[in-house]
Amino acid sequence: MPDSIQTWLRKAAEQLSNVSETPDLDSEILLCFCLNKDRTFLRAWPEKSINTEQSNLFQTLISKRFNGMPIAYLTGEREFWSRSFKVSPNVLIPRPDTELLIELGLFFLSGKQNFKVIDLGTGSGILAITLAAERPSSNFIAVDNSSCALNIAQENADQHGAKNIQFSISNWFDEIFDDDFDLVISNPPYIASHDPHLTQGDLRYEPRSALVSHENGLKDIRLIAEQSTRHLKRNGRLLIEHGYNQKNEVQTIFKALNYLKVCTYNDLSGLPRVTSGTWNPQ
């Protein structure tokens, strides 16, 4: 008699117990993907068996997960701000801490209808698409230097009906000539090349170009902050995500470029994660 859903989940969780912090959850997510069902189905039908094609796929995915492949790359999607986004090894995996950029962006975009926003290093498009969906009367430009990433971002925009976004290939502002943005927002590379976390967990599989920056992780942050001074309108806002231990350095960069109201906000874990500055040239 074929093994039941309950048995498959138990065996998979046991296999992943030494390599994952969430072996039960990982097993459920991957089995749901194989069955094209939600987790409620697993609980409602624990004794139901699965067919050979489904079990073969499940075993293949569990094996890849055992070897460290991120769940998001195995299923090809990850939730962000209550929306599902397509992901691949060409883009970073969306993380809950990055939702802080959305919270702050929406706050700074309140009180006015027609804002102009640019998302630098858009990757899968989560920032531009989420903000565009929440502020449909505003205009957005989503920039990345990877055509593969932009293709995924465009697919995600189509999926979520975000039609108020223009996608452009550019290394930061190199191919962007507009100088009237209300908001520049970015989750750039900010990990130092020698950081040991790069050899651990999901980071091993994510695109190095989207993770690592020179100058102890600060080069791209410095470039974006400097270039933004030529593209923000008066009283425009710059929002940049950075490492939990980079608060002082990022604030120093902002202040040296004469940004005003420089402030750093904490993520869900209470760690410094996003720094904001207002551009108001004298």
C-alpha positions as CSV (number, residue, x, y, z in Angstrom):
1,M,0.0,0.0,0.0
2,P,1.4,3.5,-0.9
3,D,2.6,5.7,1.9
4,S,0.2,8.3,3.2
5,I,0.7,12.0,3.3
6,Q,1.3,11.8,7.0
7,T,4.1,9.2,6.4
8,W,5.7,11.1,3.6
9,L,5.8,14.2,5.8
10,R,7.3,12.4,8.8
11,K,10.0,10.8,6.7
12,A,10.9,14.1,5.0
13,A,11.0,16.0,8.3
14,E,13.3,13.4,9.8
15,Q,15.6,13.7,6.7
16,L,15.7,17.5,7.0
17,S,16.0,17.6,10.8
18,N,19.7,18.1,10.9
19,V,20.0,20.6,8.0
20,S,16.9,22.9,8.5
21,E,15.6,24.9,11.4
22,T,12.1,24.2,10.2
23,P,12.0,20.6,8.9
24,D,8.3,20.1,9.4
25,L,7.3,23.4,7.6
26,D,9.8,22.8,4.8
27,S,8.3,19.3,4.2
28,E,4.7,20.6,4.2
29,I,5.5,23.5,1.8
30,L,7.3,21.2,-0.6
31,L,4.5,18.5,-0.5
32,C,1.9,21.2,-1.1
33,F,3.9,22.3,-4.1
34,C,4.0,18.8,-5.5
35,L,0.2,18.2,-4.9
36,N,-0.8,21.7,-5.9
37,K,-2.7,22.0,-2.7
38,D,-2.6,24.2,0.4
39,R,-1.6,23.1,3.9
40,T,-5.2,22.8,5.0
41,F,-5.5,19.8,2.6
42,L,-2.6,18.0,4.3
43,R,-4.3,18.3,7.7
44,A,-7.7,17.3,6.3
45,W,-6.4,14.2,4.5
46,P,-3.4,12.9,6.4
47,E,-4.1,9.3,5.4
48,K,-4.5,10.0,1.7
49,S,-1.8,8.5,-0.5
50,I,0.0,10.3,-3.3
51,N,0.8,9.0,-6.8
52,T,4.1,7.9,-8.1
53,E,4.8,11.1,-10.1
54,Q,4.1,13.3,-7.0
55,S,6.2,11.1,-4.7
56,N,9.1,11.1,-7.1
57,L,9.0,14.9,-7.3
58,F,8.7,15.3,-3.6
59,Q,11.7,13.0,-3.0
60,T,13.7,15.0,-5.5
61,L,12.8,18.3,-3.8
62,I,13.6,17.0,-0.3
63,S,17.0,15.8,-1.5
64,K,17.7,19.3,-3.0
65,R,16.6,20.9,0.3
66,F,18.8,18.5,2.2
67,N,21.7,19.8,0.2
68,G,20.8,23.4,1.1
69,M,18.8,24.7,-1.8
70,P,16.4,27.4,-0.5
71,I,12.7,26.5,-0.4
72,A,11.9,29.6,-2.5
73,Y,14.1,28.5,-5.4
74,L,12.5,25.0,-5.2
75,T,9.0,26.2,-5.4
76,G,9.8,29.3,-7.5
77,E,7.9,31.7,-5.3
78,R,7.9,33.6,-2.0
79,E,5.3,35.7,-0.2
80,F,6.0,39.3,0.4
81,W,3.5,41.9,1.8
82,S,0.8,39.2,1.5
83,R,1.5,38.7,-2.2
84,S,3.2,35.8,-4.0
85,F,6.2,36.7,-6.1
86,K,8.0,34.6,-8.6
87,V,11.7,34.1,-7.8
88,S,14.6,32.2,-9.3
89,P,18.4,32.0,-8.5
90,N,18.8,35.2,-10.6
91,V,17.2,37.3,-7.8
92,L,17.4,37.6,-4.1
93,I,14.8,35.8,-2.0
94,P,12.3,38.3,-0.4
95,R,12.7,38.6,3.3
96,P,10.3,39.9,6.0
97,D,12.8,42.6,7.2
98,T,12.6,44.3,3.8
99,E,8.9,45.0,4.4
100,L,10.2,47.8,6.5
101,L,11.0,49.6,3.3
102,I,7.4,49.3,2.2
103,E,6.1,50.6,5.5
104,L,8.3,53.6,5.3
105,G,7.8,54.2,1.6
106,L,4.0,54.2,2.1
107,F,4.3,56.6,5.0
108,F,6.5,59.0,3.0
109,L,4.1,58.7,0.0
110,S,1.0,59.6,1.9
111,G,-0.9,62.9,1.6
112,K,-0.3,63.3,-2.2
113,Q,-1.5,61.4,-5.2
114,N,1.1,61.7,-8.0
115,F,4.5,60.7,-6.7
116,K,7.4,59.7,-8.8
117,V,9.5,56.8,-7.4
118,I,12.5,54.8,-8.5
119,D,13.5,51.4,-7.1
120,L,17.2,50.8,-7.6
121,G,18.3,47.1,-7.9
122,T,14.7,45.9,-8.1
123,G,15.5,42.2,-8.4
124,S,12.2,40.3,-8.4
125,G,10.4,43.7,-8.2
126,I,8.9,43.3,-4.8
127,L,9.4,46.9,-3.7
128,A,8.3,48.7,-6.9
129,I,5.4,46.3,-7.5
130,T,4.1,46.4,-3.9
131,L,4.3,50.2,-3.7
132,A,2.8,50.6,-7.2
133,A,-0.1,48.4,-6.2
134,E,-0.7,50.4,-3.0
135,R,-0.3,53.8,-4.7
136,P,-1.8,53.2,-8.2
137,S,-1.9,56.9,-9.0
138,S,1.9,57.3,-8.7
139,N,4.6,56.5,-11.3
140,F,7.4,54.1,-10.7
141,I,10.7,53.2,-12.4
142,A,12.2,49.8,-11.5
143,V,15.9,49.5,-12.3
144,D,18.3,46.5,-12.4
145,N,21.6,45.8,-14.2
146,S,20.4,42.2,-14.8
147,S,18.1,41.5,-17.7
148,C,17.2,38.2,-16.2
149,A,16.1,39.9,-13.0
150,L,14.1,42.5,-14.9
151,N,12.3,39.7,-16.8
152,I,11.2,38.2,-13.5
153,A,10.1,41.6,-12.2
154,Q,8.1,42.2,-15.3
155,E,6.3,38.8,-14.9
156,N,5.5,39.7,-11.3
157,A,4.2,43.1,-12.3
158,D,1.9,41.5,-14.9
159,Q,0.7,38.9,-12.3
160,H,-0.2,41.6,-9.9
161,G,-1.6,44.1,-12.4
162,A,0.9,46.8,-11.6
163,K,0.8,48.8,-14.8
164,N,2.3,52.0,-13.5
165,I,5.9,50.8,-13.6
166,Q,8.5,51.3,-16.2
167,F,11.3,48.7,-16.2
168,S,14.8,49.9,-17.2
169,I,18.2,48.1,-17.3
170,S,20.8,50.3,-15.7
171,N,23.6,50.2,-13.1
172,W,22.0,52.3,-10.5
173,F,21.4,55.8,-12.1
174,D,23.8,55.3,-15.0
175,E,21.0,55.1,-17.7
176,I,18.4,57.2,-15.8
177,F,18.2,60.9,-16.5
178,D,15.1,62.0,-14.6
179,D,15.8,64.5,-11.8
180,D,12.5,64.8,-10.2
181,F,12.0,61.8,-8.0
182,D,10.0,62.1,-4.8
183,L,11.4,58.9,-3.5
184,V,14.5,56.8,-4.2
185,I,14.3,53.4,-2.6
186,S,16.8,50.5,-2.6
187,N,17.8,47.2,-1.1
188,P,21.3,47.2,-2.5
189,P,24.2,44.8,-2.0
190,Y,25.6,45.5,1.5
191,I,27.5,42.4,2.7
192,A,31.3,42.6,2.9
193,S,33.1,40.0,0.7
194,H,34.7,38.4,3.7
195,D,31.5,38.0,5.7
196,P,31.2,34.3,6.9
197,H,27.4,34.4,6.4
198,L,28.0,34.1,2.7
199,T,28.9,30.5,3.1
200,Q,25.9,29.7,5.2
201,G,22.2,29.0,4.6
202,D,20.3,30.4,1.7
203,L,23.0,33.0,0.9
204,R,25.1,30.3,-0.6
205,Y,22.6,30.0,-3.5
206,E,21.7,33.6,-4.0
207,P,23.3,35.8,-6.7
208,R,26.6,37.2,-5.2
209,S,26.3,40.4,-7.2
210,A,23.0,41.2,-5.3
211,L,24.6,40.5,-1.9
212,V,28.3,41.7,-1.9
213,S,29.6,45.2,-2.1
214,H,33.2,46.4,-1.7
215,E,34.4,48.8,1.0
216,N,33.1,46.6,3.7
217,G,29.7,46.4,2.1
218,L,29.3,50.2,1.8
219,K,30.4,51.0,-1.8
220,D,27.0,50.6,-3.5
221,I,25.2,52.5,-0.6
222,R,27.7,55.3,-1.0
223,L,27.2,55.4,-4.8
224,I,23.4,55.4,-4.5
225,A,23.4,58.1,-1.9
226,E,25.8,60.3,-3.9
227,Q,24.0,59.8,-7.3
228,S,20.6,60.4,-5.7
229,T,21.5,64.0,-4.9
230,R,21.3,64.6,-8.7
231,H,17.9,62.8,-9.2
232,L,15.8,63.7,-6.1
233,K,13.6,66.8,-6.2
234,R,13.8,69.2,-3.3
235,N,12.5,67.5,-0.1
236,G,12.7,64.2,-1.9
237,R,13.5,61.2,0.3
238,L,16.1,58.5,0.1
239,L,15.5,55.1,1.7
240,I,18.2,52.4,1.8
241,E,18.2,49.0,3.5
242,H,21.6,48.0,5.0
243,G,23.2,45.6,7.5
244,Y,22.3,45.7,11.1
245,N,25.8,46.8,12.0
246,Q,26.1,49.6,9.4
247,K,23.9,52.2,11.0
248,N,26.7,54.6,12.0
249,E,28.6,54.3,8.7
250,V,25.4,54.8,6.5
251,Q,24.3,57.8,8.6
252,T,27.8,59.3,8.2
253,I,27.6,58.9,4.4
254,F,24.2,60.6,4.3
255,K,25.2,63.5,6.5
256,A,28.5,64.0,4.5
257,L,26.3,64.5,1.4
258,N,24.2,67.0,3.2
259,Y,21.0,65.0,3.5
260,L,18.8,66.3,6.3
261,K,16.5,64.5,8.8
262,V,18.8,61.5,8.7
263,C,17.2,58.7,10.7
264,T,17.6,54.9,11.0
265,Y,14.6,52.6,11.6
266,N,14.7,49.1,13.2
267,D,13.5,45.9,11.6
268,L,11.2,43.2,13.1
269,S,14.0,42.0,15.3
270,G,14.7,45.4,16.6
271,L,17.9,45.8,14.6
272,P,18.9,49.0,12.6
273,R,17.9,48.1,9.0
274,V,16.8,51.2,7.0
275,T,18.3,54.7,6.9
276,S,16.3,57.7,5.5
277,G,17.4,61.1,4.5
278,T,15.8,64.2,3.0
279,W,17.4,66.0,0.1
280,N,17.1,69.8,0.4
281,P,20.0,71.5,-1.4
282,Q,21.0,74.9,-0.1
